[in-house]
């Protein structure tokens, strides 16, 4: 019996001692550094049994686990895959020295139930064996009460179901779950050391808000610069880079600042940061005037691959490789520009050096090379991640501001030089102006004198031209009147001689007198008197034509229907022609525009114009050609007396908006080019002697010009002639 008691007395302390090593004891000193992660001495079992929450349940056969992520202790393989359930148990004891309330904080990618000594104290989401019924809940920023009894060993059990996001398919946080404890005073403290999980997070998010504000401010500033100076395209590119950076920060803030490996979250983060960094690197290439090379293409290509890989893997390694290549490309281009652009090179080398130091500390802390016993390194470094991500953007903004200031200074210096030169030129010009003004006055006097001389000379030339025109007109008049006068004189002289012959015959005796001869002589005298009358009338017609030609045109204008007038004068001319040329068949064609309004004109004058042109057209249609040598024109024996086949005359009117047009066209022989320039001259005619005065077209020309119009002729020899009259509507 003594032996048995001895054995029991010996083994019981050993058993109690062995069990005490598995109990996590909480004391006042436990929370001196803030939150305490419950990472060690857990036991787990896959499956589901409500009895596993009972503190008396024997979990000695369960597997042990000690890890920051209890569901992935080795960082590669998950205990419970997505949709699977696992229980975790841990023995815990609150020392009697604790005087404050103990609180619990849980991070998880799934749903859980927390039991203390078999009693459910927290339900976070909905735990179910049916995957479709599981409700996800990650209470990362919640403070949960942990009602421990002082001095009593208790069992903390967690019923957990993994509800990891579908994408990426493979991740280093599969079914992440971890627990931390602290006191209520620490959990509500603003001291970022004691309250790293809550106050540290608030500071972390606050820094992201600040970084977002800086990125948005840079976007607004440089997009404004681009809109004001569109030729400076680098401002536009830099603004777009900051826009993507702002979206990146916005996404982090939107997800409460916690990097979860959900597809859209990670995909959008990666897209924005890759686009922002690639555009930023392009801006650096532009600043140092380096062409796009293989390094830039490699950085961009690797970034695009990193974006696509978020469908499959959580690309920590790939993203790190891309970030390192981006940093190498930045340093490389900064070194290459050392001699060309020293300021840009220094700025980007400095930002790259700071980035290298910062991320080296982050990596060394993550792999445990730098110890973090009090959490200062981990906390403070992570707090400044938002600013580290925008170091190159800030460096580029500083350079662009420096470049803008430098250009502004150069512009001011150039402006000062221009102003100085302007003053010097102004002084020189002032002195030169006095000299020039004096020369201008002298030159003006000379020009005025020259102008007076020119006016005098012009007046003399005009007078000479008038005298020459008058002489030409007088010669024409004399020539035209001389012909009929010569006929009158000749026939008068002949008639006088014939009278003398009659007197001689009358003086003879009745027997000797030849009455037949007297009758013949009297017949000749009568014929001569007829010719005298004819040529006298011709001279009278010439004089009357001259009087018409010299008229001042005092007739009053009246509203006239051009179409009606054209038809009227066409018929009038045709009837007049038919009365003198019986048996001649001429085809008449009219094409009158009905849209022509009535216009103001001197109707009799325009009527004369139409009659003159129409009479010429009727005359031309009955001859094969016109002889320029009128002295050889013989009506009876001329070679030009062959009538044309189907002689035709057409009259057309058109409305040309601001003027009207009257066209008279015939299919006569046309006008030779050699005389086209003479047809509007006074006394010029191609008709035989006695058939025209040569004043019709000249008079018509003056009448049309007096109406503010224009008269033109278009003719091809052998094809016919067209006279075009244009009169203004107003």
C-alpha positions as CSV (number, residue, x, y, z in Angstrom):
1,X,0.0,0.0,0.0
2,X,2.8,2.4,0.9
3,X,4.4,1.5,-2.4
4,X,1.2,2.3,-4.3
5,X,0.9,5.7,-2.5
6,X,4.5,6.4,-3.2
7,X,4.1,5.7,-6.9
8,X,0.9,7.9,-7.0
9,X,2.7,10.6,-5.1
10,X,5.6,10.5,-7.5
11,X,3.7,10.3,-10.8
12,X,0.9,12.8,-9.9
13,X,3.2,15.9,-9.8
14,X,4.9,14.7,-13.1
15,X,1.5,14.4,-14.7
16,X,0.4,17.8,-13.4
17,X,3.7,19.3,-14.5
18,X,3.4,17.8,-18.0
19,X,-0.2,19.1,-18.3
20,X,0.8,22.6,-17.2
21,X,3.3,22.8,-20.1
22,X,0.4,22.7,-22.5
23,X,-1.6,25.4,-20.7
24,X,-1.2,29.0,-22.0
25,X,-1.2,31.2,-18.8
26,X,-2.2,34.8,-19.1
27,X,-0.8,37.4,-16.7
28,X,-0.3,41.2,-16.5
29,X,3.1,40.9,-18.2
30,X,1.5,39.0,-21.1
31,X,-0.1,42.2,-22.5
32,X,2.7,44.7,-21.8
33,X,3.5,44.7,-25.5
34,X,-0.1,44.8,-26.7
35,X,-1.8,42.0,-28.4
36,X,-0.6,38.4,-28.0
37,X,-1.0,35.9,-30.8
38,X,-2.3,32.5,-29.8
39,X,0.0,30.5,-32.1
40,X,1.4,27.7,-30.0
41,X,0.1,24.4,-28.4
42,X,-3.1,23.9,-30.4
43,X,-4.6,20.5,-31.2
44,X,-6.8,19.9,-34.2
45,X,-9.0,17.3,-35.7
46,X,-10.9,17.3,-39.0
47,X,-14.5,16.4,-39.0
48,X,-17.4,17.6,-36.8
49,X,-18.7,16.4,-33.4
50,X,-20.4,18.7,-30.9
51,X,-18.8,16.7,-28.0
52,X,-15.4,18.2,-29.1
53,X,-16.4,21.4,-27.4
54,X,-16.6,19.6,-24.0
55,X,-13.7,20.5,-21.7
56,X,-13.6,16.9,-20.4
57,X,-13.1,15.5,-23.9
58,X,-9.8,13.8,-24.3
59,X,-7.9,15.3,-27.3
60,X,-4.6,13.5,-26.6
61,X,-5.0,11.7,-29.9
62,X,-5.4,14.9,-31.9
63,X,-2.6,16.4,-34.0
64,X,-0.6,19.3,-32.6
65,X,-0.2,22.6,-34.5
66,X,1.7,25.8,-33.8
67,X,1.4,28.4,-36.5
68,X,0.3,32.0,-37.3
69,X,-2.2,30.4,-39.8
70,X,-3.6,27.4,-37.9
71,X,-5.1,25.9,-41.0
72,X,-1.8,26.0,-43.0
73,X,1.0,25.4,-40.5
74,X,3.6,24.6,-43.1
75,X,2.6,27.5,-45.4
76,X,1.8,25.1,-48.3
77,X,-0.8,22.5,-47.3
78,X,-4.1,23.3,-45.7
79,X,-5.5,21.1,-42.9
80,X,-9.1,21.8,-44.1
81,X,-9.6,22.6,-47.8
82,X,-12.4,24.8,-49.0
83,X,-15.7,23.6,-47.7
84,X,-14.1,21.2,-45.1
85,X,-14.6,21.5,-41.3
86,X,-11.9,21.3,-38.6
87,X,-11.9,21.7,-34.8
88,X,-9.1,23.5,-32.8
89,X,-8.7,23.1,-29.0
90,X,-6.3,24.9,-26.6
91,X,-5.9,25.0,-22.8
92,X,-5.8,28.5,-21.4
93,X,-5.6,30.0,-17.9
94,X,-6.0,33.5,-16.6
95,X,-3.6,34.2,-13.7
96,X,-5.0,35.8,-10.6
97,X,-2.8,38.8,-11.2
98,X,-5.0,39.9,-14.1
99,X,-7.3,42.8,-13.1
100,X,-8.6,43.8,-16.5
101,X,-11.1,42.3,-19.0
102,X,-9.7,39.9,-21.5
103,X,-10.7,40.3,-25.1
104,X,-10.3,38.2,-28.2
105,X,-9.6,39.0,-31.9
106,X,-10.0,36.6,-34.7
107,X,-9.1,36.8,-38.4
108,X,-10.5,34.1,-40.7
109,X,-11.4,33.3,-44.2
110,X,-14.5,31.3,-43.4
111,X,-17.0,30.9,-40.6
112,X,-16.5,29.7,-37.0
113,X,-18.0,29.1,-33.5
114,X,-16.0,29.8,-30.4
115,X,-16.6,27.7,-27.3
116,X,-15.2,28.3,-23.8
117,X,-15.5,25.2,-21.5
118,X,-18.2,23.8,-23.9
119,X,-20.3,27.0,-23.9
120,X,-20.8,28.9,-27.2
121,X,-19.5,32.4,-26.6
122,X,-19.3,33.7,-30.2
123,X,-20.7,32.7,-33.6
124,X,-18.9,34.3,-36.5
125,X,-20.8,33.6,-39.7
126,X,-22.7,30.3,-40.2
127,X,-20.9,27.0,-39.8
128,X,-22.4,24.1,-41.7
129,X,-21.3,20.8,-43.2
130,X,-23.3,21.9,-46.3
131,X,-21.0,24.2,-48.3
132,X,-24.0,26.0,-49.7
133,X,-25.2,27.0,-46.3
134,X,-21.9,28.4,-45.0
135,X,-22.0,32.2,-44.4
136,X,-18.6,33.9,-44.6
137,X,-17.5,36.3,-41.9
138,X,-14.1,37.8,-41.2
139,X,-14.2,39.8,-37.9
140,X,-10.7,41.1,-38.3
141,X,-11.5,44.5,-36.7
142,X,-13.9,43.3,-34.0
143,X,-13.2,43.1,-30.3
144,X,-14.7,40.0,-28.8
145,X,-15.0,39.4,-25.1
146,X,-13.2,36.3,-23.6
147,X,-14.8,35.6,-20.2
148,X,-12.0,33.7,-18.5
149,X,-12.2,32.8,-14.8
150,X,-9.1,33.8,-12.8
151,X,-6.9,30.9,-11.7
152,X,-8.9,28.3,-13.6
153,X,-7.7,26.2,-16.4
154,X,-10.2,26.3,-19.3
155,X,-10.6,24.9,-22.8
156,X,-10.9,27.2,-25.7
157,X,-12.4,25.4,-28.7
158,X,-13.0,26.7,-32.2
159,X,-15.3,25.0,-34.7
160,X,-14.1,26.3,-38.1
161,X,-15.2,25.8,-41.8
162,X,-12.8,26.9,-44.6
163,X,-14.7,29.3,-47.0
164,X,-11.6,30.5,-48.8
165,X,-12.3,32.6,-51.9
166,X,-12.5,30.7,-55.2
167,X,-9.7,32.6,-56.9
168,X,-6.8,32.3,-56.9
169,X,-7.0,28.5,-56.9
170,X,-3.7,28.2,-55.1
171,X,-2.7,30.6,-52.4
172,X,-0.4,30.8,-49.3
173,X,-3.4,31.9,-47.1
174,X,-5.8,29.0,-47.9
175,X,-8.4,29.0,-45.1
176,X,-6.5,31.5,-43.0
177,X,-7.4,31.5,-39.3
178,X,-5.6,33.0,-36.3
179,X,-6.5,34.2,-32.8
180,X,-5.0,37.0,-30.6
181,X,-5.8,38.1,-27.0
182,X,-5.3,41.3,-25.1
183,X,-6.9,43.5,-22.4
184,X,-9.8,45.8,-23.1
185,X,-7.7,48.8,-22.2
186,X,-5.2,47.9,-24.8
187,X,-7.8,47.1,-27.4
188,X,-9.4,50.5,-27.0
189,X,-6.1,52.4,-26.7
190,X,-4.8,54.8,-29.3
191,X,-1.3,53.7,-28.5
192,X,-0.1,52.0,-31.6
193,X,2.3,49.8,-29.7
194,X,-0.2,48.4,-27.2
195,X,-3.1,48.3,-29.8
196,X,-1.3,47.3,-32.9
197,X,-4.3,45.4,-34.4
198,X,-6.8,48.2,-34.0
199,X,-5.0,51.6,-33.7
200,X,-2.2,50.3,-36.0
201,X,-4.8,49.4,-38.6
202,X,-6.4,52.9,-38.2
203,X,-3.1,54.5,-38.7
204,X,-2.4,52.2,-41.6
205,X,-5.7,53.2,-43.3
206,X,-5.1,56.8,-42.5
207,X,-1.8,56.7,-44.3
208,X,-3.6,55.2,-47.3
209,X,-6.1,58.1,-47.2
210,X,-3.2,60.6,-47.2
211,X,-1.5,58.8,-50.1
212,X,-4.8,58.7,-52.0
213,X,-5.1,62.5,-51.4
214,X,-1.6,63.1,-52.7
215,X,-2.2,60.9,-55.8
216,X,-5.4,62.7,-56.6
217,X,-3.8,66.1,-56.1
218,X,-1.0,65.2,-58.5
219,X,-3.6,63.9,-61.0
220,X,-5.6,67.1,-60.8
221,X,-2.5,69.3,-61.1
222,X,-0.9,67.6,-64.0
223,X,-4.1,67.0,-66.0
224,X,-4.6,70.7,-65.6
225,X,-1.1,71.3,-66.9
226,X,-1.8,69.1,-69.9
227,X,-5.0,70.8,-70.7
228,X,-3.3,74.2,-70.6
229,X,-0.1,73.0,-72.4
230,X,-1.3,70.2,-74.6
231,X,2.1,70.0,-76.3
232,X,3.6,68.8,-73.0
233,X,2.2,65.3,-73.3
234,X,4.3,64.0,-70.4
235,X,2.0,65.8,-68.1
236,X,-1.0,63.9,-69.5
237,X,0.8,60.5,-69.1
238,X,1.8,61.3,-65.6
239,X,-1.7,62.3,-64.7
240,X,-3.0,59.0,-66.0
241,X,-0.4,57.1,-64.0
242,X,-1.6,58.9,-60.9
243,X,-5.2,58.1,-61.7
244,X,-4.4,54.4,-61.7
245,X,-2.4,54.8,-58.5
246,X,-5.5,56.5,-57.0
247,X,-7.7,53.6,-58.0
248,X,-5.2,51.2,-56.4
249,X,-5.3,53.1,-53.1
250,X,-9.1,53.4,-53.3
251,X,-9.4,49.6,-53.7
252,X,-7.3,49.0,-50.6
253,X,-9.3,51.5,-48.5
254,X,-12.5,50.0,-49.9
255,X,-11.5,46.5,-48.7
256,X,-10.7,47.9,-45.2
257,X,-7.0,47.9,-46.0
258,X,-6.6,44.1,-45.7
259,X,-5.0,42.2,-48.6
260,X,-7.4,39.3,-49.1
261,X,-6.8,36.9,-52.0
262,X,-10.2,37.3,-53.6
263,X,-10.1,37.4,-57.4
264,X,-11.5,40.8,-58.1
265,X,-9.8,42.4,-55.2
266,X,-6.3,41.2,-56.2
267,X,-7.0,41.4,-59.9
268,X,-8.0,45.1,-59.8
269,X,-5.1,45.9,-57.4
270,X,-2.6,44.3,-59.7
271,X,-4.1,46.0,-62.8
272,X,-3.9,49.4,-61.4
273,X,-0.4,49.2,-59.9
274,X,1.0,47.6,-63.1
275,X,-0.6,50.2,-65.4
276,X,0.5,53.0,-63.1
277,X,4.1,51.8,-62.8
278,X,4.4,51.1,-66.5
279,X,3.2,54.5,-67.5
280,X,5.5,56.1,-64.9
281,X,8.5,54.2,-66.3
282,X,7.5,55.5,-69.8
283,X,7.5,59.0,-68.5
284,X,11.0,58.5,-67.2
285,X,12.2,57.3,-70.6
286,X,10.6,60.4,-72.1
287,X,12.3,62.7,-69.7
288,X,15.8,61.4,-70.3
289,X,15.0,61.1,-74.1
290,X,15.7,57.3,-74.2
291,X,14.0,55.2,-76.8
292,X,11.8,52.3,-75.6
293,X,14.1,49.3,-75.3
294,X,13.8,45.6,-74.4
295,X,13.9,46.3,-70.7
296,X,10.8,48.4,-70.8
297,X,9.0,45.9,-72.9
298,X,10.0,43.1,-70.5
299,X,8.8,45.0,-67.5
300,X,5.4,45.7,-69.2
301,X,5.1,42.1,-70.4
302,X,5.9,40.6,-67.0
303,X,3.4,43.0,-65.4
304,X,0.6,41.8,-67.8
305,X,1.5,38.2,-67.0
306,X,1.2,39.0,-63.2
307,X,-2.3,40.3,-63.8
308,X,-3.4,37.3,-65.7
309,X,-1.9,34.9,-63.1
310,X,-4.4,36.1,-60.4
311,X,-6.8,33.6,-61.9
312,X,-4.6,30.7,-60.8
313,X,-2.0,31.6,-58.3
314,X,-1.5,34.2,-55.6
315,X,1.5,35.6,-57.5
316,X,3.6,36.7,-54.6
317,X,6.8,35.4,-56.3
318,X,5.8,36.7,-59.8
319,X,4.8,40.1,-58.4
320,X,8.1,40.4,-56.5
321,X,10.0,39.5,-59.7
322,X,8.1,42.2,-61.6
323,X,8.7,44.8,-58.8
324,X,12.4,44.0,-58.8
325,X,12.6,44.2,-62.6
326,X,10.8,47.5,-62.5
327,X,13.3,48.8,-59.9
328,X,16.2,47.6,-62.0
329,X,14.8,49.3,-65.1
330,X,14.4,52.5,-63.1
331,X,17.9,52.5,-61.8
332,X,19.3,51.5,-65.2
333,X,17.7,54.4,-67.0
334,X,18.6,56.8,-64.3
335,X,22.2,55.8,-64.5
336,X,22.2,56.1,-68.3
337,X,20.9,59.7,-68.0
338,X,23.5,60.8,-65.5
339,X,25.4,62.9,-68.0
340,X,22.4,64.0,-70.0
341,X,20.0,64.9,-67.2
342,X,21.7,65.0,-63.8
343,X,18.7,66.3,-61.8
344,X,16.3,63.5,-63.1
345,X,19.0,60.9,-62.5
346,X,19.6,62.0,-58.9
347,X,15.9,62.1,-58.1
348,X,15.2,58.6,-59.4
349,X,18.3,57.1,-58.0
350,X,17.4,58.5,-54.6
351,X,13.8,57.2,-54.8
352,X,15.0,53.8,-55.9
353,X,17.6,53.6,-53.1
354,X,14.9,54.5,-50.5
355,X,12.6,51.9,-52.0
356,X,15.3,49.2,-51.9
357,X,16.0,49.9,-48.2
358,X,12.4,50.0,-47.3
359,X,11.4,46.7,-49.0
360,X,14.6,45.0,-47.8
361,X,13.4,45.7,-44.2
362,X,10.0,44.4,-45.0
363,X,11.4,41.2,-46.5
364,X,13.9,40.6,-43.7
365,X,11.3,41.1,-41.1
366,X,9.0,38.7,-42.9
367,X,11.6,35.9,-43.0
368,X,12.6,36.6,-39.4
369,X,16.1,38.0,-40.0
370,X,15.1,41.1,-38.2
371,X,13.5,40.3,-34.9
372,X,10.3,42.0,-34.0
373,X,9.9,41.2,-30.3
374,X,8.0,44.4,-29.5
375,X,6.4,44.8,-32.9
376,X,7.9,48.2,-33.7
377,X,9.6,47.2,-36.9
378,X,6.6,45.3,-38.3
379,X,4.1,48.0,-37.4
380,X,5.9,51.1,-38.4
381,X,7.3,49.8,-41.7
382,X,3.9,48.5,-42.8
383,X,2.4,51.8,-41.9
384,X,4.5,53.5,-44.5
385,X,3.9,51.1,-47.3
386,X,1.4,53.6,-49.0
387,X,4.2,56.2,-49.2
388,X,6.8,53.7,-50.4
389,X,4.5,52.7,-53.3
390,X,4.5,56.3,-54.6
391,X,8.1,57.2,-54.2
392,X,8.8,57.3,-57.9
393,X,5.6,59.2,-58.6
394,X,6.7,61.9,-56.1
395,X,10.2,62.0,-57.6
396,X,8.7,62.5,-61.1
397,X,6.4,65.2,-59.8
398,X,9.3,67.0,-58.2
399,X,11.3,66.8,-61.4
400,X,8.4,68.1,-63.5
401,X,7.9,70.9,-61.1
402,X,11.7,71.7,-61.3
403,X,11.6,71.5,-65.1
404,X,8.6,73.8,-65.2
405,X,10.3,76.3,-62.9
406,X,13.4,76.2,-65.0
407,X,11.5,76.8,-68.2
408,X,9.6,79.6,-66.5
409,X,12.9,81.2,-65.3
410,X,14.3,80.9,-68.9
411,X,11.2,82.5,-70.2
412,X,11.5,85.4,-67.7
413,X,15.1,85.9,-68.7
414,X,14.2,85.8,-72.4
415,X,11.4,88.2,-71.7
416,X,13.7,90.6,-69.9
417,X,16.1,90.4,-72.8
418,X,13.3,91.1,-75.2
419,X,12.1,94.1,-73.1
420,X,15.7,95.4,-73.0
421,X,16.1,95.0,-76.8
422,X,12.7,96.6,-77.3
423,X,13.7,99.7,-75.3
424,X,16.9,99.9,-77.3
425,X,15.0,99.5,-80.6
426,X,12.4,102.0,-79.4
427,X,15.2,104.6,-78.8
428,X,16.8,103.9,-82.1
429,X,13.4,104.0,-83.9
430,X,12.5,107.2,-82.2
431,X,15.6,108.9,-83.6
432,X,15.1,107.2,-86.9
433,X,11.4,108.3,-87.0
434,X,12.4,111.9,-86.8
435,X,14.7,111.5,-89.8
436,X,12.1,109.4,-91.6
437,X,9.3,111.9,-90.9
438,X,11.4,114.7,-92.4
439,X,12.1,112.5,-95.4
440,X,8.4,111.5,-95.7
441,X,7.4,115.2,-95.7
442,X,9.9,115.9,-98.4
443,X,8.8,112.9,-100.4
444,X,5.1,113.8,-99.9
445,X,5.7,117.2,-101.3
446,X,7.5,115.6,-104.3
447,X,4.7,113.1,-104.7
448,X,2.0,115.9,-104.6
449,X,3.8,117.8,-107.3
450,X,4.1,114.6,-109.3
451,X,0.4,113.9,-108.8
452,X,-0.5,117.4,-110.0
453,X,1.7,116.8,-113.1
454,X,0.1,113.5,-113.6
455,X,-3.4,114.9,-113.4
456,X,-2.4,117.6,-115.9
457,X,-0.9,115.0,-118.2
458,X,-4.0,112.8,-117.8
459,X,-6.3,115.7,-118.6
460,X,-4.2,116.4,-121.7
461,X,-4.3,112.7,-122.7
462,X,-8.1,112.6,-122.2
463,X,-8.5,115.7,-124.3
464,X,-6.2,114.3,-126.9
465,X,-8.2,111.0,-126.9
466,X,-11.4,113.0,-127.2
467,X,-10.0,115.0,-130.1
468,X,-8.8,111.8,-131.7
469,X,-12.2,110.1,-131.2
470,X,-13.9,113.2,-132.5
471,X,-11.7,113.3,-135.5
472,X,-12.3,109.6,-136.2
473,X,-16.1,110.1,-135.7
474,X,-16.0,113.1,-138.0
475,X,-14.1,111.3,-140.6
476,X,-16.6,108.4,-140.4
477,X,-19.5,110.8,-140.7
478,X,-17.9,112.6,-143.6
479,X,-17.2,109.3,-145.3
480,X,-20.6,107.9,-144.8
481,X,-22.4,111.1,-145.9
482,X,-20.0,111.6,-148.8
483,X,-21.2,108.5,-150.6
484,X,-24.8,109.5,-151.0
485,X,-23.8,113.1,-151.6
486,X,-21.5,111.9,-154.4
487,X,-24.4,110.1,-155.9
488,X,-26.7,113.2,-155.6
489,X,-24.1,115.4,-157.2
490,X,-23.3,113.0,-160.0
491,X,-27.0,112.4,-160.8
492,X,-27.6,116.2,-160.6
493,X,-24.9,116.9,-163.0
494,X,-26.1,114.2,-165.4
495,X,-29.6,115.5,-165.1
496,X,-28.5,119.1,-165.8
497,X,-26.7,117.9,-169.0
498,X,-29.9,116.0,-170.0
499,X,-31.9,119.2,-169.5
500,X,-29.5,121.0,-171.8
501,X,-30.0,118.3,-174.4
502,X,-33.8,118.8,-174.1
503,X,-33.4,122.5,-174.5
504,X,-31.3,121.9,-177.7
505,X,-34.0,119.7,-179.1
506,X,-36.7,122.1,-178.2
507,X,-34.9,124.9,-180.1
508,X,-35.1,122.9,-183.3
509,X,-37.9,123.2,-185.7
510,X,-40.9,120.9,-185.4
511,X,-39.7,118.9,-188.3
512,X,-36.2,118.5,-187.0
513,X,-37.2,117.9,-183.4
514,X,-36.9,114.2,-182.1
515,X,-39.7,113.7,-179.7
516,X,-38.6,110.2,-179.0
517,X,-35.2,111.3,-177.8
518,X,-36.8,114.0,-175.7
519,X,-39.0,111.3,-174.1
520,X,-36.0,109.1,-173.4
521,X,-34.1,112.0,-171.9
522,X,-37.1,112.9,-169.7
523,X,-37.2,109.3,-168.6
524,X,-33.5,109.4,-167.7
525,X,-34.0,112.6,-165.8
526,X,-36.9,111.1,-163.9
527,X,-34.8,108.0,-163.1
528,X,-31.9,110.3,-161.9
529,X,-34.3,112.2,-159.7
530,X,-35.4,108.9,-158.2
531,X,-31.8,108.0,-157.4
532,X,-31.2,111.5,-156.0
533,X,-34.2,111.0,-153.8
534,X,-33.0,107.6,-152.7
535,X,-29.5,108.8,-151.8
536,X,-30.9,111.9,-150.1
537,X,-33.0,109.6,-147.9
538,X,-30.0,107.6,-147.2
539,X,-28.1,110.7,-146.0
540,X,-31.1,111.6,-144.0
541,X,-31.1,108.1,-142.3
542,X,-27.4,108.6,-141.5
543,X,-28.1,111.9,-139.9
544,X,-31.0,110.5,-138.0
545,X,-28.9,107.6,-136.8
546,X,-26.2,110.0,-135.6
547,X,-28.9,112.0,-133.7
548,X,-30.1,108.8,-132.1
549,X,-26.5,107.8,-131.2
550,X,-25.9,111.2,-129.6
551,X,-29.1,111.1,-127.5
552,X,-28.5,111.6,-123.7
553,X,-31.2,109.0,-122.9
554,X,-33.5,111.1,-120.9
555,X,-36.3,108.4,-121.1
556,X,-37.8,107.3,-117.8
557,X,-37.5,103.7,-116.7
558,X,-40.6,101.5,-116.1
559,X,-41.3,98.0,-114.9
560,X,-41.2,95.8,-117.9
561,X,-42.0,92.1,-118.6
562,X,-38.9,90.9,-120.5
563,X,-40.5,87.8,-121.8
564,X,-43.5,89.7,-123.2
565,X,-41.2,92.3,-124.7
566,X,-38.9,89.7,-126.3
567,X,-41.8,87.9,-127.9
568,X,-43.3,91.2,-129.1
569,X,-40.1,92.5,-130.8
570,X,-39.4,89.0,-132.3
571,X,-42.7,89.0,-134.1
572,X,-42.4,92.7,-135.0
573,X,-38.9,92.1,-136.6
574,X,-40.2,88.9,-138.3
575,X,-43.2,90.7,-139.9
576,X,-41.0,93.6,-141.0
577,X,-38.6,91.1,-142.6
578,X,-41.3,89.1,-144.3
579,X,-42.8,92.3,-145.8
580,X,-39.5,92.9,-147.6
581,X,-38.5,89.3,-148.3
582,X,-41.5,87.4,-149.5
583,X,-41.1,83.6,-149.9
584,X,-38.3,83.3,-147.4
585,X,-39.1,80.7,-144.7
586,X,-37.4,81.3,-141.3
587,X,-38.0,79.0,-138.3
588,X,-38.4,80.9,-134.9
589,X,-37.6,79.3,-131.6
590,X,-38.4,80.8,-128.2
591,X,-37.3,79.6,-124.7
592,X,-38.5,82.1,-122.1
593,X,-37.8,81.6,-118.4
594,X,-41.1,82.1,-116.5
595,X,-39.2,82.9,-113.2
596,X,-37.9,86.2,-114.5
597,X,-39.5,89.1,-112.6
598,X,-40.3,92.5,-114.1
599,X,-37.4,94.9,-114.1
600,X,-37.1,98.6,-114.5
601,X,-35.7,99.8,-117.9
602,X,-36.3,102.3,-120.7
603,X,-38.6,100.1,-122.8
604,X,-38.1,102.0,-126.2
605,X,-34.3,101.9,-125.9
606,X,-34.1,98.2,-125.1
607,X,-36.7,97.7,-127.9
608,X,-34.3,99.3,-130.3
609,X,-31.5,97.0,-129.1
610,X,-33.6,93.9,-129.7
611,X,-34.8,95.2,-133.2
612,X,-31.2,96.0,-134.3
613,X,-29.9,92.5,-133.2
614,X,-32.9,90.7,-134.6
615,X,-32.8,92.5,-137.9
616,X,-29.1,91.6,-138.2
617,X,-30.0,87.9,-137.4
618,X,-32.7,87.8,-140.1
619,X,-30.3,89.4,-142.6
620,X,-27.6,86.9,-141.7
621,X,-29.9,83.8,-142.0
622,X,-30.5,84.5,-145.7
623,X,-26.8,84.6,-146.7
624,X,-24.1,82.0,-146.6
625,X,-21.5,84.6,-145.4
626,X,-20.7,88.3,-144.9
627,X,-18.3,90.2,-147.1
628,X,-15.9,92.5,-145.4
629,X,-15.4,94.3,-148.7
630,X,-18.7,96.0,-149.1
631,X,-17.7,97.6,-152.4
632,X,-17.7,94.2,-154.1
633,X,-21.1,93.2,-152.7
634,X,-23.7,92.8,-155.6
635,X,-27.1,91.7,-154.6
636,X,-27.9,90.2,-158.1
637,X,-24.6,88.6,-159.0
638,X,-22.8,88.0,-155.7
639,X,-21.6,84.6,-154.8
640,X,-23.2,85.1,-151.4
641,X,-26.8,85.1,-152.6
642,X,-27.4,81.4,-151.9
643,X,-30.2,80.9,-149.2
644,X,-29.2,78.6,-146.3
645,X,-31.1,75.4,-145.6
646,X,-33.6,75.8,-142.8
647,X,-32.6,79.3,-141.6
648,X,-33.4,79.5,-137.8
649,X,-33.5,82.3,-135.2
650,X,-33.9,81.6,-131.5
651,X,-34.5,84.0,-128.6
652,X,-33.9,82.8,-125.0
653,X,-34.2,84.4,-121.6
654,X,-32.7,83.2,-118.3
655,X,-33.0,84.3,-114.6
656,X,-29.4,84.4,-113.2
657,X,-30.5,85.5,-109.7
658,X,-28.9,88.9,-109.7
659,X,-29.4,89.6,-113.4
660,X,-31.4,88.5,-116.4
661,X,-30.0,87.3,-119.7
662,X,-31.4,87.7,-123.2
663,X,-29.9,85.6,-126.0
664,X,-30.5,86.0,-129.7
665,X,-29.0,83.2,-131.8
666,X,-29.0,82.5,-135.5
667,X,-27.5,79.7,-137.7
668,X,-26.1,82.1,-140.3
669,X,-22.5,82.2,-141.6
670,X,-21.1,83.6,-138.4
671,X,-18.7,86.5,-137.9
672,X,-15.0,86.2,-138.9
673,X,-12.5,86.6,-136.0
674,X,-10.8,89.4,-137.9
675,X,-13.8,91.7,-137.5
676,X,-15.3,90.7,-134.2
677,X,-13.5,93.5,-132.4
678,X,-15.0,96.1,-134.8
679,X,-18.7,95.2,-134.8
680,X,-19.6,97.7,-132.0
681,X,-17.7,100.6,-133.6
682,X,-19.8,103.4,-135.1
683,X,-20.3,103.1,-139.0
684,X,-18.8,99.6,-139.2
685,X,-21.0,97.4,-141.3
686,X,-20.6,94.3,-143.4
687,X,-23.8,95.0,-145.4
688,X,-23.6,96.3,-148.9
689,X,-23.8,100.0,-149.6
690,X,-27.3,101.3,-149.0
691,X,-28.3,98.4,-146.8
692,X,-27.1,99.7,-143.4
693,X,-25.5,102.7,-141.6
694,X,-23.2,100.8,-139.2
695,X,-24.7,102.5,-136.2
696,X,-27.2,99.8,-135.0
697,X,-24.8,97.7,-132.8
698,X,-22.9,100.8,-131.7
699,X,-26.1,102.4,-130.5
700,X,-27.2,99.1,-128.9
701,X,-23.9,98.8,-127.0
702,X,-24.3,102.4,-125.6
703,X,-28.0,101.7,-124.5
704,X,-27.1,98.4,-122.7
705,X,-24.1,100.1,-120.9
706,X,-26.4,103.0,-119.9
707,X,-28.6,100.4,-118.2
708,X,-25.7,99.0,-116.2
709,X,-25.6,95.8,-118.4
710,X,-23.4,94.1,-120.7
711,X,-23.6,92.9,-124.3
712,X,-21.4,90.2,-125.7
713,X,-21.1,88.2,-129.0
714,X,-20.2,84.6,-129.5
715,X,-19.6,83.4,-133.0
716,X,-17.9,80.6,-134.9
717,X,-17.4,81.2,-138.6
718,X,-19.8,78.9,-140.5
719,X,-21.6,77.9,-137.3
720,X,-23.8,81.0,-136.6
721,X,-23.8,83.9,-134.2
722,X,-25.2,84.5,-130.7
723,X,-25.6,88.0,-129.1
724,X,-26.0,87.9,-125.3
725,X,-27.5,90.8,-123.4
726,X,-27.3,90.9,-119.5
727,X,-29.2,93.4,-117.5
728,X,-29.1,93.8,-113.7
729,X,-32.3,93.1,-111.7
730,X,-31.7,96.0,-109.4
